[in-house]
Amino acid sequence: MKNLNTKGKVVAAAKAGMDIKTARKYMRSKLLPSEIKVGHSWRTRDDVFEGVWQEVEELLWNAPMLQAKTVFDYLQNKYSGRFAEGQLRTLQRRFRDWRASEGESREVIFNQKHICGLQSQSDYTDMRSLEITIGGQEFWHLLYHFMLTYSRWEAVSICYEESFASLVQGYERAVWRLGGVAVEHRTDNLTAATKRAGGARVFTERWQKVMWHYGVTPTRNNPGESHENGSIEKSHDLFKTAVDQRLMLRGSREFKDIGGYEQFLTTVLESRNQSRREKLQEELPKLRALPNDKWYSPKILPVRVSPSSTVQIEQIPYSVPSRLISYSLMAHIYPDKIRLYYGHKYLQEMEKATSGTAIDYRHIIDSLLRKPGAFKNYQYRESLFPRLCFRRAYDQLEKHSKLRGHKLYLEILRLAKLHGEQQVATALTLLQEAGSVPLPDEVKSLLDLPQKIPEVKVEAINLSAYDELLDSEAVI
């Protein structure tokens, strides 16, 4: 139209990039091209589902969640030879169009505005799918996962069950590392934090006491509505993906011990939290101050080491080094570990057992080698088979020699103490697979031991030559 004011119709049409006849059409109608365009309302090809669509529609009304592939297989079986594989895509489009006009209403997710310092969330996530191994063994575990919903700062703790102790321990580790607490903390309906009351779930008294200790309001999502805890749910997937990617980059999913694995997780966390520093600095002043102490302090008990080199803690025997026999110690009992102190001196840490015994062969093997006859009827003998391959080795040695089988097995245990349980277990497995009796010398030959340092003989230097030299200098 601008060109038309200064140029003729032909020139104006040419400058607009259209034919003169098209230009005249727009000028006569006085409408824009978009206003003249008529919608496509006719079919360009035959509808292959025309004869059966009514039947398909009835199926959809009865079961709206049916998938097009399921119905297409049904039609192919019922009307043999009528429908080709390439027509599935057509049926999928028809399903999409039907659901747009006739389908059921779907649940709406209302994205929330996260308020700075208001809320933290936590939940557990199963890590078995990542196939982590420690010392050659599958490490089946969970992670307690904590995050601030505003800054998305996160922390994790390794645990083995969704228990009250692991929940409190995970929460406390996170907030003390963070340096403050959000106004409210949200979980799902964990049995560790909630209990059934009639037709609903309410918080347990113990979990409320923990929250009151920190001045935090506990909240939970409705049963079956995991999206109400959506920030942490989504973060589970993202964190596990990040761990998986780092493991692939690392080239191995094997760790020497749990400490090494924890350090690896810390590295992943620090990398993810790096990008959240700005928002975290904004949120930290909004957090409430921590109390003077943690809610879950260790239970402290006095224990005395018996002549059998064990201590009884909550009716479970734990072994300790024999040098501590007759000593009185203090046991600090935590949800997942026990620490032993002599006065104020820290001695050792043990994983807390929930049943059975906790006897470590490393503490008593030297004494057993001096008194091998005590092994056969030892009260805690079953604890001296740390892995199944060790038990098999003992049975093989007993069959090999009724008189010396137990002594030979004790020598293998001593090798495990000196050179590492994993190395000895590998050697035992190789010998058992080969059908050989795992004699100590055979096991030792398979261990990856350092080469013996050769003896170097250094001849003594005769210093009298230096005395003669000094004397000659003095004469000069």
Buried (B, 14 or more C-beta within 10 A) or exposed (E): EEBBEEEEEEEBBBEBEBEBEEBEBBBEEEEEEEEEEEEEEEEEEEEBBEEBBEEBEEBBEEEEEBEBEEBBEBBBEEEEEEBEEEBBEBBBEBBEEBBEEEBEEEEEEEEEEBEBBBBBBBBBBEBEEBEBEBBBEEBEBBBBBBBBBBBBBBBBBBBEEBBBBBBBBBBBBBBEEBEBBBBBBBBBBBEBBBBEEEEEBEBBEBBBEBBEBBEBBBBBBEEEEBBBBBBBBEBBEEBBEBBBEBBEEEEEBBBEEBEEBBEBBEEBBEEBBEEBEEBBEEBBEBBBEBEEEBBBEBEEBEBEBEEBBBBEBEEBBBBBBBEBBEBEBBBBBBBBEBBBBEEEEEBBEBEBBEEEBBBBBBBBBEEBBEEBEBBEEBEBBEBBBBBEBBBBBBEBBBEEEEEEBBBBBBBBBBBBBBBBBBBBBBBBBBBBEEEEBBBBEBBBEBBEEEEEEEEEEEEEEEEEEEEEEEEEEEEE
